[in-house]
Amino acid sequence: MSSLHIFDMDGTLVDNDCDVSWKVFLVDVGIAPRTDLELAQKYYEDYDAGVLDFEEFLHFQLREFVGKTEAEMAELCQRHFDTVVRPKCRPGAFDAVRNAQKTGAVTTILSSTNTMISEPVRAHFGIDRTHGTTLEVDAAGRFTGNIVGPYALGKNKVAIMQDLAAGLGITPAGVCAYGDSNNDIPLLSAVGSAFVVAPSPGLRAEAAKHHWPILNW
């Protein structure tokens, strides 16, 4: 039986919002139109305010995946990581991951950002697994623009965590989670140990209420 350490990605492991920077990257390399920049910022503000229309957002965010193979998009996702995300990885996050693994804990990223974009982050940190928003692939091995399973945000993260814990033969009390935003409050409230990283004002207030440690990575 092993414990489970769950790391949010954007704002927690990395000082970056990868959904926004992904669109900026696609604009910079000439794949997405420049008008997407304003829309990406709007969706980020909706996410931060807890009012995101995730179906509308996913249609926008996954447009460039449609019809492409996993290999094609993995190459682009790696370029996005190397040029944009790698310099923004939080140094203290490496220590937290290593310390968890030294205890025998299973480590995973759990992010609303799709798993294709989060995979290079997982590999860079040496985290065991990545879970979150999973993209659908058709019989020909090409992305459809749809997702499989829930959009990994808010309460949906709690359900994913419960499934992961059950698979390890532990209860949520044996889970440790790290997050940075108001959207992480449901998950942080549902686990045995919660830590907040460079928190938003709302999460900072919640952390004070629950005596959750605040980390500055």
C-alpha positions as CSV (number, residue, x, y, z in Angstrom):
1,M,0.0,0.0,0.0
2,S,1.4,3.4,-1.0
3,S,0.5,7.0,-0.4
4,L,-0.4,9.3,-3.3
5,H,0.9,12.9,-3.8
6,I,-1.1,14.9,-6.3
7,F,0.4,18.0,-7.9
8,D,-1.6,20.6,-9.8
9,M,0.4,21.9,-12.7
10,D,-0.3,25.5,-13.7
11,G,0.8,27.9,-11.0
12,T,1.9,25.0,-8.8
13,L,4.7,23.0,-10.5
14,V,5.2,25.8,-13.0
15,D,4.8,29.6,-12.8
16,N,2.7,29.6,-15.9
17,D,-0.7,28.9,-17.3
18,C,0.0,26.3,-20.0
19,D,-3.4,26.6,-21.6
20,V,-2.8,30.3,-22.3
21,S,0.9,29.9,-23.2
22,W,0.0,27.0,-25.6
23,K,-2.2,29.4,-27.7
24,V,0.4,32.1,-27.6
25,F,3.0,29.6,-28.8
26,L,0.7,28.4,-31.6
27,V,0.2,32.0,-32.7
28,D,4.0,32.7,-32.6
29,V,4.8,29.7,-34.8
30,G,2.0,30.6,-37.3
31,I,-0.4,27.8,-36.5
32,A,-3.2,29.7,-34.8
33,P,-4.6,33.1,-35.7
34,R,-3.6,36.2,-33.7
35,T,-7.2,36.8,-32.8
36,D,-6.9,33.7,-30.5
37,L,-4.7,35.7,-28.1
38,E,-7.6,37.8,-26.8
39,L,-9.9,34.8,-26.6
40,A,-7.2,32.9,-24.6
41,Q,-7.0,35.7,-22.1
42,K,-10.8,35.8,-21.8
43,Y,-11.0,32.1,-21.1
44,Y,-8.3,32.4,-18.5
45,E,-10.1,35.2,-16.7
46,D,-13.3,33.1,-16.8
47,Y,-11.4,30.1,-15.3
48,D,-9.9,32.2,-12.6
49,A,-13.3,33.6,-11.7
50,G,-14.9,30.1,-11.7
51,V,-17.3,30.8,-14.5
52,L,-15.6,29.0,-17.4
53,D,-17.9,27.5,-20.1
54,F,-15.6,24.4,-20.5
55,E,-17.4,23.0,-23.6
56,E,-16.9,26.3,-25.4
57,F,-13.3,26.6,-24.1
58,L,-12.4,23.1,-25.2
59,H,-13.8,23.6,-28.7
60,F,-11.4,26.7,-28.9
61,Q,-8.5,25.1,-27.1
62,L,-8.4,21.8,-29.0
63,R,-9.0,23.2,-32.5
64,E,-5.4,22.6,-33.6
65,F,-5.5,19.0,-32.4
66,V,-8.3,17.9,-34.7
67,G,-7.2,15.5,-37.4
68,K,-3.6,15.3,-36.1
69,T,-1.9,12.2,-34.8
70,E,-0.5,11.9,-31.3
71,A,3.1,11.9,-32.7
72,E,2.5,15.2,-34.5
73,M,1.1,16.9,-31.5
74,A,3.6,15.4,-29.1
75,E,6.3,17.1,-31.0
76,L,4.5,20.5,-30.8
77,C,3.8,20.0,-27.1
78,Q,7.5,19.3,-26.5
79,R,8.5,22.5,-28.4
80,H,6.0,24.5,-26.3
81,F,7.5,23.0,-23.1
82,D,11.1,23.6,-24.2
83,T,10.6,27.2,-25.3
84,V,8.0,28.5,-22.9
85,V,7.4,26.3,-19.9
86,R,10.8,24.9,-18.9
87,P,12.2,28.2,-17.7
88,K,9.2,28.7,-15.5
89,C,9.4,25.4,-13.6
90,R,9.4,26.1,-9.8
91,P,12.7,25.0,-8.2
92,G,11.0,24.0,-4.9
93,A,8.7,21.7,-6.8
94,F,11.5,19.4,-7.7
95,D,12.4,19.0,-4.1
96,A,8.7,18.2,-3.1
97,V,8.5,15.6,-5.8
98,R,11.8,13.9,-4.8
99,N,10.9,14.0,-1.2
100,A,7.6,12.3,-1.8
101,Q,9.2,9.6,-4.0
102,K,11.8,8.9,-1.3
103,T,8.9,7.9,1.0
104,G,7.6,5.4,-1.6
105,A,4.7,7.6,-2.5
106,V,3.2,7.5,-6.0
107,T,3.3,11.0,-7.6
108,T,1.0,12.3,-10.3
109,I,0.1,15.5,-12.0
110,L,-3.7,16.2,-11.9
111,S,-4.5,19.2,-14.2
112,S,-7.4,20.6,-16.2
113,T,-4.8,21.2,-18.9
114,N,-4.9,18.3,-21.3
115,T,-2.5,15.4,-20.8
116,M,-0.7,16.0,-24.1
117,I,0.5,19.4,-22.9
118,S,1.2,18.2,-19.4
119,E,3.2,15.1,-20.4
120,P,6.5,17.0,-21.0
121,V,6.1,18.6,-17.6
122,R,5.6,15.2,-16.0
123,A,8.8,13.9,-17.7
124,H,10.8,16.9,-16.8
125,F,10.0,16.6,-13.1
126,G,10.2,12.8,-13.1
127,I,6.7,12.5,-11.8
128,D,5.2,9.0,-12.1
129,R,1.9,9.7,-13.8
130,T,-0.2,12.4,-15.4
131,H,-4.0,12.5,-15.1
132,G,-6.5,15.1,-16.2
133,T,-8.3,16.1,-19.3
134,T,-7.8,13.2,-21.8
135,L,-8.2,13.8,-25.5
136,E,-10.3,11.4,-27.7
137,V,-8.6,9.7,-30.7
138,D,-10.6,8.1,-33.5
139,A,-10.0,4.6,-35.1
140,A,-7.4,6.1,-37.4
141,G,-5.4,7.4,-34.5
142,R,-6.3,11.1,-35.0
143,F,-7.6,13.5,-32.4
144,T,-11.3,14.3,-32.7
145,G,-11.4,17.6,-30.7
146,N,-13.4,15.8,-28.0
147,I,-12.4,14.6,-24.6
148,V,-12.7,11.2,-22.9
149,G,-14.1,11.3,-19.4
150,P,-14.6,14.4,-17.3
151,Y,-13.0,17.8,-17.7
152,A,-10.5,17.8,-14.8
153,L,-11.6,20.9,-13.0
154,G,-13.0,21.6,-9.5
155,K,-15.1,18.8,-8.2
156,N,-14.2,16.5,-11.1
157,K,-10.6,16.4,-9.6
158,V,-12.1,15.0,-6.4
159,A,-13.7,12.1,-8.3
160,I,-10.4,11.4,-10.2
161,M,-8.5,11.5,-6.9
162,Q,-10.9,9.0,-5.3
163,D,-10.4,6.6,-8.2
164,L,-6.6,6.9,-8.1
165,A,-6.6,6.4,-4.3
166,A,-8.9,3.3,-4.6
167,G,-6.5,1.9,-7.3
168,L,-3.7,2.1,-4.7
169,G,-5.8,0.6,-2.0
170,I,-5.9,3.8,0.1
171,T,-8.5,6.2,1.2
172,P,-8.4,10.0,0.5
173,A,-6.9,10.4,4.0
174,G,-3.7,8.9,2.6
175,V,-3.5,11.5,-0.2
176,C,-1.5,14.6,-0.2
177,A,-2.4,17.4,-2.7
178,Y,-0.8,20.7,-3.8
179,G,-2.6,23.5,-5.5
180,D,-2.5,27.3,-6.1
181,S,-6.0,28.5,-7.1
182,N,-9.6,28.7,-5.9
183,N,-10.4,25.9,-8.4
184,D,-8.2,23.6,-6.3
185,I,-10.2,24.1,-3.1
186,P,-12.5,21.1,-3.6
187,L,-9.6,18.7,-4.0
188,L,-7.5,20.2,-1.2
189,S,-10.6,19.9,1.1
190,A,-11.0,16.2,0.2
191,V,-7.6,14.9,1.0
192,G,-5.7,14.1,4.2
193,S,-2.9,16.6,3.6
194,A,-3.2,19.8,1.7
195,F,-0.5,22.3,0.7
196,V,-0.9,25.6,-1.2
197,V,1.7,27.1,-3.5
198,A,1.9,30.9,-4.1
199,P,-1.9,31.0,-3.6
200,S,-4.5,33.2,-5.1
201,P,-6.2,35.5,-2.5
202,G,-9.2,33.3,-2.2
203,L,-7.1,30.2,-1.6
204,R,-4.9,32.0,0.8
205,A,-8.0,32.8,2.9
206,E,-9.2,29.2,2.7
207,A,-5.7,28.0,3.7
208,A,-5.8,30.2,6.8
209,K,-9.2,28.8,7.7
210,H,-8.0,25.2,7.4
211,H,-4.4,25.7,8.6
212,W,-3.1,24.5,5.3
213,P,0.7,25.2,5.0
214,I,1.6,27.8,2.4
215,L,4.7,27.1,0.3
216,N,6.7,29.5,-1.8
217,W,8.5,27.4,-4.4
